[in-house]
Amino acid sequence: MTPENRAAVMTSLIAAASAVVGALGGAYLKGNTDVALAERKFYSDLVLKALESPSPEERVKTLQMLTKTHLIKDKEVSEGVEAYAKEASANPGIVPQVKPTTAVASAPPPPSEGTRVYLLSGTAARAADFTVLKAELSAAHVQLLGAKTIVDAGRQDGPEIRYFFADDANTAKAILEHVNFALKGRTFTVKQYQDSQVRPGYVEVWLGR
């Protein structure tokens, strides 16, 4: 593996590692079992990424790199990868190649500075989405004012993003991008309301009932 290829592989693996840090943090909030599962998936993804090279020799060297650079911190997994790479070094052809998967969409850019968001839900079931939304918005450096379940007959049943000043329309749309990124498969509407008690930059994410 040339120094240039090695640097490119390391950059790709480190980027993959960084991409799951937020997910691991969100999983931690849900309990140790979820953390363990997330970590296992993380290491599995790193190994699969290491097997994408068309060169068997490079695949072996990249597997070795995972343990030598301590990207895999789980002792059992690290020892397993190290032992396999050592065995395969004598016959690189036994190491399978994994075809690269379609690139995951990158996270949207952070909203404007000073954006403040309150997460609301109408049911405990909808409140289960608080964890992943907190992780996503925190990663975007959005100030989270709180998250709670409320009873409000005046709100629509479906999910909605509320803003209260015309100048915050783009801010609400930016929050919408992050919500859609975190909660795929749900459809949020964006609407302006009047409320004299809030200041510019304030946005509510209503998860519905």
C-alpha positions as YAML, in Angstrom:
chain: A
units: angstrom
residues:
- id: 1
  name: MET
  ca: [0.00, 0.00, 0.00]
- id: 2
  name: THR
  ca: [1.51, 3.34, -1.03]
- id: 3
  name: PRO
  ca: [1.71, 6.17, 1.55]
- id: 4
  name: GLU
  ca: [-0.94, 8.05, -0.44]
- id: 5
  name: ASN
  ca: [-3.33, 5.09, -0.42]
- id: 6
  name: ARG
  ca: [-2.68, 4.47, 3.25]
- id: 7
  name: ALA
  ca: [-3.48, 8.09, 4.07]
- id: 8
  name: ALA
  ca: [-6.66, 7.94, 2.02]
- id: 9
  name: VAL
  ca: [-7.78, 4.76, 3.78]
- id: 10
  name: MET
  ca: [-7.05, 6.23, 7.20]
- id: 11
  name: THR
  ca: [-8.98, 9.38, 6.33]
- id: 12
  name: SER
  ca: [-11.95, 7.28, 5.22]
- id: 13
  name: LEU
  ca: [-11.88, 5.11, 8.35]
- id: 14
  name: ILE
  ca: [-11.53, 8.06, 10.71]
- id: 15
  name: ALA
  ca: [-14.43, 9.78, 8.96]
- id: 16
  name: ALA
  ca: [-16.50, 6.64, 9.46]
- id: 17
  name: ALA
  ca: [-15.54, 6.63, 13.12]
- id: 18
  name: SER
  ca: [-16.53, 10.26, 13.57]
- id: 19
  name: ALA
  ca: [-19.86, 9.70, 11.88]
- id: 20
  name: VAL
  ca: [-21.02, 7.23, 14.53]
- id: 21
  name: VAL
  ca: [-19.87, 9.13, 17.63]
- id: 22
  name: GLY
  ca: [-23.17, 11.01, 17.82]
- id: 23
  name: ALA
  ca: [-25.12, 7.78, 17.41]
- id: 24
  name: LEU
  ca: [-23.15, 6.15, 20.21]
- id: 25
  name: GLY
  ca: [-23.81, 9.13, 22.44]
- id: 26
  name: GLY
  ca: [-27.52, 8.93, 21.72]
- id: 27
  name: ALA
  ca: [-27.50, 5.20, 22.36]
- id: 28
  name: TYR
  ca: [-25.83, 5.77, 25.72]
- id: 29
  name: LEU
  ca: [-28.87, 7.72, 26.80]
- id: 30
  name: LYS
  ca: [-31.02, 4.69, 26.09]
- id: 31
  name: GLY
  ca: [-28.95, 2.20, 28.10]
- id: 32
  name: ASN
  ca: [-25.90, 0.00, 28.14]
- id: 33
  name: THR
  ca: [-27.42, -2.68, 25.92]
- id: 34
  name: ASP
  ca: [-27.94, -0.24, 23.08]
- id: 35
  name: VAL
  ca: [-24.41, 1.08, 23.55]
- id: 36
  name: ALA
  ca: [-22.95, -2.41, 23.22]
- id: 37
  name: LEU
  ca: [-24.97, -3.07, 20.07]
- id: 38
  name: ALA
  ca: [-23.98, 0.27, 18.57]
- id: 39
  name: GLU
  ca: [-20.31, -0.37, 19.31]
- id: 40
  name: ARG
  ca: [-20.45, -3.81, 17.70]
- id: 41
  name: LYS
  ca: [-22.05, -2.35, 14.59]
- id: 42
  name: PHE
  ca: [-19.43, 0.40, 14.55]
- id: 43
  name: TYR
  ca: [-16.56, -2.10, 14.58]
- id: 44
  name: SER
  ca: [-18.31, -4.23, 11.98]
- id: 45
  name: ASP
  ca: [-18.65, -1.22, 9.70]
- id: 46
  name: LEU
  ca: [-14.95, -0.37, 10.13]
- id: 47
  name: VAL
  ca: [-13.92, -3.90, 9.16]
- id: 48
  name: LEU
  ca: [-16.23, -3.89, 6.13]
- id: 49
  name: LYS
  ca: [-14.77, -0.54, 5.08]
- id: 50
  name: ALA
  ca: [-11.28, -2.03, 5.34]
- id: 51
  name: LEU
  ca: [-12.30, -4.80, 2.93]
- id: 52
  name: GLU
  ca: [-13.34, -2.50, 0.08]
- id: 53
  name: SER
  ca: [-9.92, -2.27, -1.61]
- id: 54
  name: PRO
  ca: [-9.60, -4.28, -4.85]
- id: 55
  name: SER
  ca: [-6.10, -5.31, -3.73]
- id: 56
  name: PRO
  ca: [-5.95, -8.33, -1.36]
- id: 57
  name: GLU
  ca: [-2.64, -7.08, 0.06]
- id: 58
  name: GLU
  ca: [-4.13, -3.69, 0.83]
- id: 59
  name: ARG
  ca: [-7.12, -5.30, 2.52]
- id: 60
  name: VAL
  ca: [-4.77, -7.20, 4.84]
- id: 61
  name: LYS
  ca: [-2.71, -4.10, 5.61]
- id: 62
  name: THR
  ca: [-5.83, -2.06, 6.33]
- id: 63
  name: LEU
  ca: [-7.10, -4.70, 8.76]
- id: 64
  name: GLN
  ca: [-3.72, -4.56, 10.49]
- id: 65
  name: MET
  ca: [-3.99, -0.78, 10.58]
- id: 66
  name: LEU
  ca: [-7.31, -0.95, 12.44]
- id: 67
  name: THR
  ca: [-5.69, -2.62, 15.44]
- id: 68
  name: LYS
  ca: [-2.32, -0.85, 15.33]
- id: 69
  name: THR
  ca: [-3.97, 2.59, 15.33]
- id: 70
  name: HIS
  ca: [-6.44, 1.57, 18.08]
- id: 71
  name: LEU
  ca: [-9.51, 2.49, 16.05]
- id: 72
  name: ILE
  ca: [-10.96, -0.76, 17.44]
- id: 73
  name: LYS
  ca: [-10.89, -0.40, 21.20]
- id: 74
  name: ASP
  ca: [-12.83, -3.54, 22.10]
- id: 75
  name: LYS
  ca: [-10.15, -6.06, 23.16]
- id: 76
  name: GLU
  ca: [-12.00, -9.15, 21.92]
- id: 77
  name: VAL
  ca: [-12.78, -7.64, 18.51]
- id: 78
  name: SER
  ca: [-9.29, -6.18, 18.15]
- id: 79
  name: GLU
  ca: [-7.62, -9.51, 18.95]
- id: 80
  name: GLY
  ca: [-9.90, -11.29, 16.47]
- id: 81
  name: VAL
  ca: [-9.12, -8.86, 13.65]
- id: 82
  name: GLU
  ca: [-5.40, -8.97, 14.47]
- id: 83
  name: ALA
  ca: [-5.31, -12.78, 14.44]
- id: 84
  name: TYR
  ca: [-7.21, -12.94, 11.15]
- id: 85
  name: ALA
  ca: [-4.95, -10.34, 9.52]
- id: 86
  name: LYS
  ca: [-1.86, -12.24, 10.70]
- id: 87
  name: GLU
  ca: [-3.18, -15.49, 9.21]
- id: 88
  name: ALA
  ca: [-4.17, -13.78, 5.96]
- id: 89
  name: SER
  ca: [-0.79, -12.04, 5.57]
- id: 90
  name: ALA
  ca: [0.65, -15.31, 4.26]
- id: 91
  name: ASN
  ca: [-2.19, -15.69, 1.76]
- id: 92
  name: PRO
  ca: [-3.95, -12.33, 1.12]
- id: 93
  name: GLY
  ca: [-6.19, -13.93, -1.48]
- id: 94
  name: ILE
  ca: [-8.34, -15.51, 1.23]
- id: 95
  name: VAL
  ca: [-9.53, -12.07, 2.40]
- id: 96
  name: PRO
  ca: [-12.86, -11.30, 0.69]
- id: 97
  name: GLN
  ca: [-13.55, -7.98, -0.98]
- id: 98
  name: VAL
  ca: [-16.63, -6.05, 0.06]
- id: 99
  name: LYS
  ca: [-18.18, -3.80, -2.54]
- id: 100
  name: PRO
  ca: [-18.49, -0.19, -1.33]
- id: 101
  name: THR
  ca: [-22.00, 0.74, -0.25]
- id: 102
  name: THR
  ca: [-23.82, 3.81, -1.44]
- id: 103
  name: ALA
  ca: [-22.56, 6.86, 0.39]
- id: 104
  name: VAL
  ca: [-24.73, 8.00, 3.29]
- id: 105
  name: ALA
  ca: [-26.13, 11.51, 2.88]
- id: 106
  name: SER
  ca: [-24.10, 14.04, 4.80]
- id: 107
  name: ALA
  ca: [-25.68, 15.91, 7.67]
- id: 108
  name: PRO
  ca: [-27.20, 19.28, 6.75]
- id: 109
  name: PRO
  ca: [-25.36, 22.47, 7.75]
- id: 110
  name: PRO
  ca: [-26.07, 23.94, 11.21]
- id: 111
  name: PRO
  ca: [-28.81, 26.58, 11.54]
- id: 112
  name: SER
  ca: [-27.92, 30.20, 12.19]
- id: 113
  name: GLU
  ca: [-26.20, 31.07, 15.45]
- id: 114
  name: GLY
  ca: [-28.60, 31.82, 18.29]
- id: 115
  name: THR
  ca: [-31.21, 29.28, 17.22]
- id: 116
  name: ARG
  ca: [-33.10, 27.89, 20.19]
- id: 117
  name: VAL
  ca: [-35.29, 24.81, 19.96]
- id: 118
  name: TYR
  ca: [-37.87, 23.23, 22.23]
- id: 119
  name: LEU
  ca: [-38.88, 19.62, 21.56]
- id: 120
  name: LEU
  ca: [-42.52, 18.74, 22.27]
- id: 121
  name: SER
  ca: [-44.64, 15.64, 21.87]
- id: 122
  name: GLY
  ca: [-48.27, 14.78, 22.48]
- id: 123
  name: THR
  ca: [-47.67, 11.20, 23.60]
- id: 124
  name: ALA
  ca: [-45.03, 9.17, 25.38]
- id: 125
  name: ALA
  ca: [-44.62, 7.07, 22.23]
- id: 126
  name: ARG
  ca: [-43.67, 10.13, 20.19]
- id: 127
  name: ALA
  ca: [-41.36, 11.28, 22.98]
- id: 128
  name: ALA
  ca: [-39.18, 8.25, 22.22]
- id: 129
  name: ASP
  ca: [-37.76, 10.33, 19.33]
- id: 130
  name: PHE
  ca: [-36.37, 12.92, 21.74]
- id: 131
  name: THR
  ca: [-33.09, 11.03, 22.16]
- id: 132
  name: VAL
  ca: [-32.10, 10.93, 18.50]
- id: 133
  name: LEU
  ca: [-33.25, 14.52, 17.94]
- id: 134
  name: LYS
  ca: [-31.23, 15.78, 20.90]
- id: 135
  name: ALA
  ca: [-28.14, 14.04, 19.54]
- id: 136
  name: GLU
  ca: [-28.64, 15.47, 16.04]
- id: 137
  name: LEU
  ca: [-29.39, 19.05, 17.12]
- id: 138
  name: SER
  ca: [-26.63, 19.09, 19.71]
- id: 139
  name: ALA
  ca: [-24.17, 18.01, 17.04]
- id: 140
  name: ALA
  ca: [-25.38, 20.98, 14.97]
- id: 141
  name: HIS
  ca: [-24.67, 23.29, 17.97]
- id: 142
  name: VAL
  ca: [-28.33, 24.18, 18.38]
- id: 143
  name: GLN
  ca: [-29.33, 25.37, 21.85]
- id: 144
  name: LEU
  ca: [-31.91, 22.96, 23.23]
- id: 145
  name: LEU
  ca: [-34.24, 24.62, 25.73]
- id: 146
  name: GLY
  ca: [-35.96, 21.42, 26.78]
- id: 147
  name: ALA
  ca: [-38.07, 18.44, 25.76]
- id: 148
  name: LYS
  ca: [-41.40, 17.39, 27.22]
- id: 149
  name: THR
  ca: [-44.72, 15.70, 26.56]
- id: 150
  name: ILE
  ca: [-47.71, 18.03, 26.75]
- id: 151
  name: VAL
  ca: [-51.47, 17.97, 26.32]
- id: 152
  name: ASP
  ca: [-52.46, 20.69, 23.86]
- id: 153
  name: ALA
  ca: [-55.73, 20.23, 22.00]
- id: 154
  name: GLY
  ca: [-54.90, 23.27, 19.86]
- id: 155
  name: ARG
  ca: [-52.06, 21.52, 18.09]
- id: 156
  name: GLN
  ca: [-52.46, 19.34, 15.04]
- id: 157
  name: ASP
  ca: [-52.13, 15.57, 15.35]
- id: 158
  name: GLY
  ca: [-49.25, 15.32, 12.91]
- id: 159
  name: PRO
  ca: [-45.66, 16.55, 13.38]
- id: 160
  name: GLU
  ca: [-44.96, 20.21, 12.84]
- id: 161
  name: ILE
  ca: [-42.21, 22.81, 13.16]
- id: 162
  name: ARG
  ca: [-43.33, 26.20, 14.46]
- id: 163
  name: TYR
  ca: [-41.58, 29.53, 14.15]
- id: 164
  name: PHE
  ca: [-42.82, 32.94, 15.25]
- id: 165
  name: PHE
  ca: [-41.02, 35.64, 13.26]
- id: 166
  name: ALA
  ca: [-40.86, 36.05, 9.49]
- id: 167
  name: ASP
  ca: [-37.08, 36.38, 9.67]
- id: 168
  name: ASP
  ca: [-36.91, 32.89, 11.19]
- id: 169
  name: ALA
  ca: [-38.45, 31.14, 8.20]
- id: 170
  name: ASN
  ca: [-35.06, 29.97, 6.95]
- id: 171
  name: THR
  ca: [-34.07, 28.95, 10.48]
- id: 172
  name: ALA
  ca: [-37.18, 26.75, 10.70]
- id: 173
  name: LYS
  ca: [-36.33, 25.20, 7.33]
- id: 174
  name: ALA
  ca: [-32.79, 24.49, 8.54]
- id: 175
  name: ILE
  ca: [-34.20, 22.77, 11.63]
- id: 176
  name: LEU
  ca: [-36.52, 20.81, 9.34]
- id: 177
  name: GLU
  ca: [-33.49, 19.49, 7.43]
- id: 178
  name: HIS
  ca: [-31.91, 18.22, 10.63]
- id: 179
  name: VAL
  ca: [-35.17, 16.69, 11.84]
- id: 180
  name: ASN
  ca: [-35.66, 14.92, 8.50]
- id: 181
  name: PHE
  ca: [-32.05, 13.71, 8.65]
- id: 182
  name: ALA
  ca: [-32.59, 12.25, 12.13]
- id: 183
  name: LEU
  ca: [-36.15, 10.97, 11.69]
- id: 184
  name: LYS
  ca: [-36.40, 9.52, 8.23]
- id: 185
  name: GLY
  ca: [-39.85, 8.56, 7.05]
- id: 186
  name: ARG
  ca: [-41.82, 11.25, 8.88]
- id: 187
  name: THR
  ca: [-43.38, 14.29, 7.25]
- id: 188
  name: PHE
  ca: [-43.21, 17.61, 9.09]
- id: 189
  name: THR
  ca: [-45.04, 20.78, 8.13]
- id: 190
  name: VAL
  ca: [-43.49, 24.20, 8.79]
- id: 191
  name: LYS
  ca: [-45.76, 27.04, 9.85]
- id: 192
  name: GLN
  ca: [-45.50, 30.52, 11.38]
- id: 193
  name: TYR
  ca: [-47.51, 31.35, 14.50]
- id: 194
  name: GLN
  ca: [-47.92, 34.42, 16.68]
- id: 195
  name: ASP
  ca: [-46.69, 34.46, 20.27]
- id: 196
  name: SER
  ca: [-45.69, 37.68, 22.01]
- id: 197
  name: GLN
  ca: [-43.83, 35.79, 24.71]
- id: 198
  name: VAL
  ca: [-41.07, 34.39, 22.52]
- id: 199
  name: ARG
  ca: [-38.03, 36.09, 21.02]
- id: 200
  name: PRO
  ca: [-36.52, 35.78, 17.53]
- id: 201
  name: GLY
  ca: [-34.61, 32.58, 16.86]
- id: 202
  name: TYR
  ca: [-37.02, 30.39, 18.83]
- id: 203
  name: VAL
  ca: [-38.40, 27.27, 17.09]
- id: 204
  name: GLU
  ca: [-40.63, 24.45, 18.35]
- id: 205
  name: VAL
  ca: [-40.43, 20.90, 17.04]
- id: 206
  name: TRP
  ca: [-43.78, 19.22, 17.67]
- id: 207
  name: LEU
  ca: [-43.62, 15.44, 17.18]
- id: 208
  name: GLY
  ca: [-47.38, 15.01, 17.09]
- id: 209
  name: ARG
  ca: [-49.62, 12.53, 18.89]
...
